[in-house]
Amino acid sequence: MIEPGPPGVDLAVAASPFDGAARDVVHGLKYARRLALAAVAAEAMLGALPTHETVDALVPVPAGPWRWRWRGFDPADEIAWALADRSELPVADCLRRANGRRQVGRRRSDRLANPPRVWARGECPRRVLLVDDVWTTGATLSACAGALREGGSRRIVALTLARTL
């Protein structure tokens, strides 16, 4: 599924709708700590990415500090490193996210009105592949894109395993 991205994102690509196997992979990775599923996600995501896209680095959507401590890992980071292994692209750890409310379970209007607070730490790559597990409203992707642009990014392609419809 390739479509124009949410505000700030030049192009958004999702390997699958958020159902069936994609939903099982996301839930297994996020909630059951089955970290090997990051490689499954990476394979599907690389297959969905247009071959003409040229990027300088992979940038994972950052988890909030509390979510990271609670899980002990960041699903988007795990997927980004699995993508790096398969694509030989570097991972740029240039985004940070403030503690805030979880996106899961919030209404669409609330997510869009109150996106997470994200900022760039240092200079960001010029052409970015922004990596996350699920694209829902686009509020988080937009927040990340804004921070990336402030950090110097010029082209931002969001790549997710799944897209809610």
Buried (B, 14 or more C-beta within 10 A) or exposed (E): BEEEBBEBBBBBBBBBEBEEEBBBBBEBBBEEEBBEBBBBBBEBBBEBBEEEBEBBBBBBBBBBEEBBEEBEBBBBBBBBBBBBEEBEBBBBBBBBBEEBEEBEEBEEEBBBEEBBEBBBEEEBBEBBBBBBBBBBBBBBBBBBBBBBBEBBBEBBBBBBBBBBE
